[in-house]
Amino acid sequence: MKQYSYLIYALLCVIIWSFIPIVSRFGQTTMDNFQFLFWSNLFSAIAVLAVSLCSGRGWRRLFILSRKETLQVCVLGILDCLFYLLLYYGYSIENGIAVLVIQYSWPLIIILLSIVLLKEHLYLRQWLGVIIGFCAVIITFTQGNISQLQIENPQALLLVFGGAFCFALMSVLSKQFSLDAYISTLWLFIFSTAASTVLLICFSNFSLPNKSALWPTLINGILINGVSYILWFKAMSTGQSAKIASIVFLSPVLSVLWLVAIFNDALVIAYVIGLALVIISGILCLKSPQNETDNKIAK
């Protein structure tokens, strides 16, 4: 069972992250992006600290780091903040569907970075599975109508792609740094909170979440961002990139299904096709090669 722990961690992350559109819709009714990001990061830092202490990590282990470890967690925090900053900016000036598709290029980038930085390799069926998974994302977000991918501002999409690259690089570096998942997550949110504080001061104003926005912000900060990152770093430290990526593609498909169920959005056949393709992607990526010949072809 232990050998499949990374799949359990990744699947839990995917289920949690699939609620991002719902929580964001409720949380940003009275707050702008900078305010929502600041409060989410702050709640995430507090939540991860509490979980880390409950897991047996003492104050000394959590806060007394070597110079090398401090530099590493600082890099992770900055990359995470850049991801959200570039993503939010992209949503503000470009077609939302195009942004969503580019946003979910990060599983593909993780695979490419893992090959370059971690010297991982993919089997032929895994490459095919990942491509099918990304196609599922496109079909789901466009509802099968590819013409919806109208690009009005290529610069915005380039920035979103840069954000996706930041998240992918953060994920791969978290494995390469070999830091404890709890310590990495705590300091990531400490530095990310600091960065979002600066952004709040420069581009918005300080405001407490009102009653309607408080609970979505708490859920986003504590669970969707905070605790899920611990699970994500655990998954990245123990699993293979292609297998994890195939599971991640399930998140946007689940997101639209939740929107259909909760907000009565229209259910279209493209969502069912997207879900079927994600399942096929997972089967191809998770299945081991049958023989040595397949292994050689795929390297």
NUFI-971220 format. One record per residue (C-alpha): residue number from 1; residue in one letter; x, y, z. Coordinates in Angstrom, 3 decimals. Example, Ala and Ser with C-alpha at 12.3 -4.5 7.8 and 13.67 -1.06 7.14 Angstrom:
<sites>
SITE   i aa       xx       yy       zz
SITE   1  A   12.300   -4.500    7.800
SITE   2  S   13.670   -1.060    7.140
</sites>
This chain:
<sites>
SITE   i aa       xx       yy       zz
SITE   1  M    0.000    0.000    0.000
SITE   2  K    2.874    2.352    0.774
SITE   3  Q    4.119    2.237   -2.818
SITE   4  Y    0.841    3.789   -3.940
SITE   5  S    0.852    6.536   -1.306
SITE   6  Y    1.780    9.199   -3.872
SITE   7  L   -1.368    8.334   -5.853
SITE   8  I   -3.504    8.768   -2.741
SITE   9  Y   -1.853   12.125   -1.960
SITE  10  A   -2.270   13.335   -5.554
SITE  11  L   -5.887   12.179   -5.767
SITE  12  L   -6.768   13.963   -2.524
SITE  13  C   -5.154   17.137   -3.912
SITE  14  V   -7.129   16.855   -7.131
SITE  15  I  -10.430   16.468   -5.289
SITE  16  I   -9.633   19.424   -3.011
SITE  17  W   -8.415   21.646   -5.874
SITE  18  S  -11.504   20.887   -7.939
SITE  19  F  -13.477   23.094   -5.524
SITE  20  I  -11.329   26.176   -6.296
SITE  21  P  -13.812   27.722   -8.790
SITE  22  I  -16.685   27.367   -6.314
SITE  23  V  -14.806   28.793   -3.333
SITE  24  S  -13.331   31.595   -5.451
SITE  25  R  -16.767   32.535   -6.754
SITE  26  F  -18.109   32.905   -3.212
SITE  27  G  -14.949   34.393   -1.702
SITE  28  Q  -14.423   37.172   -4.229
SITE  29  T  -17.930   38.596   -4.170
SITE  30  T  -16.818   41.420   -1.862
SITE  31  M  -12.999   41.245   -2.120
SITE  32  D  -10.636   41.845   -5.002
SITE  33  N   -7.923   39.407   -6.071
SITE  34  F   -5.203   40.964   -3.929
SITE  35  Q   -7.322   40.914   -0.779
SITE  36  F   -8.460   37.347   -1.398
SITE  37  L   -4.863   36.224   -2.034
SITE  38  F   -3.561   37.933    1.119
SITE  39  W   -6.157   36.459    3.469
SITE  40  S   -5.929   33.023    1.874
SITE  41  N   -2.147   32.998    2.302
SITE  42  L   -2.378   34.188    5.897
SITE  43  F   -4.931   31.526    6.831
SITE  44  S   -2.837   28.927    5.004
SITE  45  A    0.276   29.806    7.007
SITE  46  I   -1.635   29.583   10.303
SITE  47  A   -3.321   26.298    9.323
SITE  48  V   -0.088   24.631    8.169
SITE  49  L    1.679   25.733   11.359
SITE  50  A   -1.073   24.124   13.464
SITE  51  V   -1.023   20.904   11.424
SITE  52  S    2.790   20.745   11.575
SITE  53  L    2.822   21.131   15.355
SITE  54  C    0.117   18.467   15.710
SITE  55  S    2.153   16.110   13.510
SITE  56  G    5.056   16.258   15.960
SITE  57  R    7.234   18.932   14.338
SITE  58  G    8.527   21.145   17.120
SITE  59  W    8.966   24.908   16.984
SITE  60  R   12.736   24.502   16.780
SITE  61  R   12.570   22.151   13.789
SITE  62  L   10.072   24.376   11.995
SITE  63  F   11.713   27.753   12.481
SITE  64  I   15.436   27.125   12.870
SITE  65  L   16.690   26.441    9.367
SITE  66  S   20.109   26.410    7.826
SITE  67  R   21.055   29.117    5.347
SITE  68  K   20.616   26.645    2.494
SITE  69  E   17.160   25.568    3.678
SITE  70  T   16.084   29.189    4.142
SITE  71  L   17.110   29.994    0.573
SITE  72  Q   15.266   26.947   -0.738
SITE  73  V   11.951   27.697    1.007
SITE  74  C   12.254   31.352   -0.028
SITE  75  V   12.493   30.267   -3.668
SITE  76  L    9.401   28.044   -3.268
SITE  77  G    7.416   30.874   -1.664
SITE  78  I    8.315   33.396   -4.363
SITE  79  L    7.435   30.933   -7.153
SITE  80  D    4.055   30.214   -5.551
SITE  81  C    3.234   33.918   -5.207
SITE  82  L    4.260   34.576   -8.828
SITE  83  F    1.982   31.774   -9.967
SITE  84  Y   -1.100   33.372   -8.421
SITE  85  L   -0.097   36.916   -9.353
SITE  86  L    0.385   36.099  -13.037
SITE  87  L   -2.715   33.920  -13.092
SITE  88  Y   -4.974   36.582  -11.594
SITE  89  Y   -3.567   39.212  -13.941
SITE  90  G   -4.235   36.955  -16.919
SITE  91  Y   -7.859   36.455  -15.857
SITE  92  S   -8.334   40.224  -15.628
SITE  93  I   -7.389   40.985  -19.247
SITE  94  E   -7.923   37.843  -21.329
SITE  95  N  -10.573   35.307  -22.326
SITE  96  G  -11.193   33.140  -19.249
SITE  97  I  -11.409   29.885  -21.216
SITE  98  A   -8.052   30.450  -22.904
SITE  99  V   -6.505   31.298  -19.539
SITE 100  L   -7.882   28.106  -17.974
SITE 101  V   -6.408   25.967  -20.734
SITE 102  I   -2.998   27.628  -20.471
SITE 103  Q   -3.182   27.404  -16.671
SITE 104  Y   -3.480   23.627  -16.866
SITE 105  S   -0.344   23.331  -18.941
SITE 106  W    1.574   23.031  -15.654
SITE 107  P    1.265   19.217  -15.419
SITE 108  L    2.937   19.024  -18.839
SITE 109  I    5.641   21.447  -17.713
SITE 110  I    6.238   19.351  -14.580
SITE 111  I    6.946   16.343  -16.777
SITE 112  L    9.364   18.253  -19.002
SITE 113  L   11.174   19.783  -16.011
SITE 114  S   11.347   16.376  -14.317
SITE 115  I   13.014   14.950  -17.396
SITE 116  V   15.537   17.805  -17.506
SITE 117  L   16.205   18.344  -13.787
SITE 118  L   15.439   14.962  -12.240
SITE 119  K   16.460   12.752  -15.193
SITE 120  E   13.132   10.928  -15.190
SITE 121  H   11.952    9.150  -18.329
SITE 122  L    8.514    8.381  -19.754
SITE 123  Y    7.205    5.317  -21.522
SITE 124  L    5.511    5.750  -24.872
SITE 125  R    2.046    5.036  -23.464
SITE 126  Q    2.643    7.631  -20.729
SITE 127  W    3.395   10.341  -23.300
SITE 128  L    0.176    9.385  -25.085
SITE 129  G   -1.740    9.407  -21.795
SITE 130  V   -0.520   12.878  -20.861
SITE 131  I   -1.445   14.281  -24.277
SITE 132  I   -4.930   12.751  -24.003
SITE 133  G   -5.270   14.253  -20.515
SITE 134  F   -4.452   17.738  -21.790
SITE 135  C   -6.929   17.274  -24.657
SITE 136  A   -9.556   16.428  -22.033
SITE 137  V   -8.887   19.794  -20.373
SITE 138  I   -9.340   21.641  -23.685
SITE 139  I  -12.576   19.809  -24.516
SITE 140  T  -13.970   20.383  -21.022
SITE 141  F  -13.256   24.104  -20.862
SITE 142  T  -14.383   24.828  -24.446
SITE 143  Q  -17.415   22.515  -24.160
SITE 144  G  -16.203   20.858  -27.332
SITE 145  N  -16.177   24.117  -29.288
SITE 146  I  -12.511   24.871  -29.953
SITE 147  S  -13.453   28.197  -31.556
SITE 148  Q  -13.995   29.520  -28.024
SITE 149  L  -10.227   29.671  -27.648
SITE 150  Q  -10.126   33.203  -28.988
SITE 151  I   -6.887   34.932  -28.104
SITE 152  E   -7.286   38.670  -27.789
SITE 153  N   -4.164   39.388  -25.767
SITE 154  P   -1.252   36.986  -26.425
SITE 155  Q    0.866   38.806  -23.829
SITE 156  A   -1.644   37.893  -21.106
SITE 157  L   -1.508   34.217  -22.051
SITE 158  L    2.274   34.363  -22.039
SITE 159  L    2.127   35.698  -18.478
SITE 160  V   -0.299   32.926  -17.466
SITE 161  F    2.043   30.379  -19.016
SITE 162  G    4.837   31.976  -16.996
SITE 163  G    2.707   31.480  -13.880
SITE 164  A    2.100   27.837  -14.779
SITE 165  F    5.843   27.428  -15.250
SITE 166  C    6.436   28.900  -11.780
SITE 167  F    4.067   26.388  -10.162
SITE 168  A    5.596   23.488  -12.091
SITE 169  L    9.123   24.577  -11.176
SITE 170  M    8.093   24.954   -7.522
SITE 171  S    6.714   21.409   -7.564
SITE 172  V    9.818   19.894   -9.125
SITE 173  L   12.209   21.855   -6.899
SITE 174  S   10.276   20.729   -3.808
SITE 175  K   11.302   17.194   -4.739
SITE 176  Q   14.863   18.117   -5.658
SITE 177  F   15.380   20.064   -2.425
SITE 178  S   14.311   17.005   -0.387
SITE 179  L   12.868   19.143    2.405
SITE 180  D   10.255   17.955    4.883
SITE 181  A    6.803   18.548    3.363
SITE 182  Y    5.520   20.344    6.467
SITE 183  I    8.511   22.684    6.674
SITE 184  S    8.401   23.420    2.939
SITE 185  T    4.688   24.222    3.024
SITE 186  L    4.892   26.389    6.141
SITE 187  W    7.713   28.557    4.842
SITE 188  L    6.211   28.688    1.363
SITE 189  F    3.142   30.363    2.827
SITE 190  I    5.164   32.586    5.139
SITE 191  F    7.083   34.030    2.176
SITE 192  S    3.979   34.018   -0.015
SITE 193  T    2.043   35.925    2.675
SITE 194  A    4.843   38.467    2.875
SITE 195  A    4.817   38.927   -0.901
SITE 196  S    1.017   39.207   -1.048
SITE 197  T    1.150   41.802    1.757
SITE 198  V    3.389   43.984   -0.386
SITE 199  L    1.048   43.530   -3.354
SITE 200  L   -1.951   44.402   -1.177
SITE 201  I   -0.314   47.621   -0.011
SITE 202  C    0.736   48.617   -3.540
SITE 203  F   -2.372   47.716   -5.541
SITE 204  S   -5.314   47.465   -3.127
SITE 205  N   -6.309   48.271    0.432
SITE 206  F   -6.568   46.343    3.681
SITE 207  S  -10.073   45.118    4.413
SITE 208  L  -11.432   42.390    6.681
SITE 209  P  -13.546   39.703    4.954
SITE 210  N  -17.227   40.238    5.666
SITE 211  K  -19.522   37.439    6.812
SITE 212  S  -20.329   36.196    3.298
SITE 213  A  -16.673   36.035    2.239
SITE 214  L  -15.164   34.779    5.508
SITE 215  W  -16.078   31.111    5.276
SITE 216  P  -15.024   30.672    1.616
SITE 217  T  -11.747   32.440    2.410
SITE 218  L  -11.163   30.225    5.445
SITE 219  I  -11.873   27.072    3.432
SITE 220  N   -9.600   28.263    0.639
SITE 221  G   -6.788   29.179    3.010
SITE 222  I   -6.967   26.215    5.374
SITE 223  L   -7.848   23.340    3.063
SITE 224  I   -7.656   24.171   -0.631
SITE 225  N   -4.298   25.938   -0.336
SITE 226  G   -2.785   25.134    3.046
SITE 227  V   -3.262   21.443    3.833
SITE 228  S   -3.430   20.411    0.175
SITE 229  Y    0.106   21.699   -0.412
SITE 230  I    1.432   19.319    2.237
SITE 231  L   -0.228   16.471    0.360
SITE 232  W    1.117   17.800   -2.943
SITE 233  F    4.717   17.978   -1.739
SITE 234  K    4.365   14.453   -0.334
SITE 235  A    3.093   13.253   -3.719
SITE 236  M    5.932   14.938   -5.607
SITE 237  S    8.555   13.500   -3.257
SITE 238  T    7.433    9.892   -3.653
SITE 239  G    5.829    9.503   -7.075
SITE 240  Q    6.494    9.745  -10.778
SITE 241  S    5.624   12.899  -12.672
SITE 242  A    3.654   11.331  -15.526
SITE 243  K    1.441    9.336  -13.179
SITE 244  I    0.770   12.374  -11.009
SITE 245  A    0.065   14.575  -14.051
SITE 246  S   -2.556   12.151  -15.368
SITE 247  I   -4.425   12.447  -12.051
SITE 248  V   -4.172   16.261  -12.006
SITE 249  F   -6.064   16.507  -15.307
SITE 250  L   -9.094   15.148  -13.436
SITE 251  S   -9.347   18.342  -11.345
SITE 252  P  -10.807   20.718  -13.981
SITE 253  V  -13.272   18.054  -15.115
SITE 254  L  -14.509   17.602  -11.548
SITE 255  S  -14.671   21.402  -11.188
SITE 256  V  -17.192   21.806  -13.989
SITE 257  L  -19.233   18.887  -12.659
SITE 258  W  -19.417   20.600   -9.229
SITE 259  L  -20.518   23.814  -10.964
SITE 260  V  -23.253   21.865  -12.726
SITE 261  A  -24.406   20.266   -9.473
SITE 262  I  -24.199   23.328   -7.199
SITE 263  F  -24.946   26.283   -9.505
SITE 264  N  -27.173   24.396  -11.966
SITE 265  D  -24.849   25.156  -14.851
SITE 266  A  -25.737   23.321  -18.046
SITE 267  L  -24.446   19.761  -18.399
SITE 268  V  -23.055   19.250  -21.889
SITE 269  I  -21.778   16.086  -23.521
SITE 270  A  -18.277   17.571  -23.696
SITE 271  Y  -17.959   17.203  -19.910
SITE 272  V  -18.700   13.487  -20.149
SITE 273  I  -16.196   13.129  -22.995
SITE 274  G  -13.599   15.033  -20.959
SITE 275  L  -14.120   12.730  -17.975
SITE 276  A  -13.810    9.643  -20.199
SITE 277  L  -10.564   10.944  -21.717
SITE 278  V   -9.110   11.659  -18.278
SITE 279  I   -9.890    8.084  -17.227
SITE 280  I   -8.164    6.779  -20.365
SITE 281  S   -5.213    9.075  -19.653
SITE 282  G   -4.926    7.691  -16.134
SITE 283  I   -5.027    4.090  -17.319
SITE 284  L   -2.262    4.708  -19.859
SITE 285  C   -0.034    6.593  -17.409
SITE 286  L   -0.510    4.348  -14.410
SITE 287  K   -0.203    1.015  -16.186
SITE 288  S    3.287   -0.473  -16.147
SITE 289  P    4.938   -1.537  -19.439
SITE 290  Q    4.130   -5.126  -20.326
SITE 291  N    7.548   -6.070  -21.563
SITE 292  E   11.095   -4.942  -21.957
SITE 293  T   10.530   -4.003  -25.621
SITE 294  D    7.952   -1.396  -24.642
SITE 295  N   10.432   -0.091  -22.093
SITE 296  K   13.159    0.352  -24.701
SITE 297  I   10.910    2.014  -27.248
SITE 298  A    9.678    4.513  -24.729
SITE 299  K   12.983    5.701  -23.362
</sites>
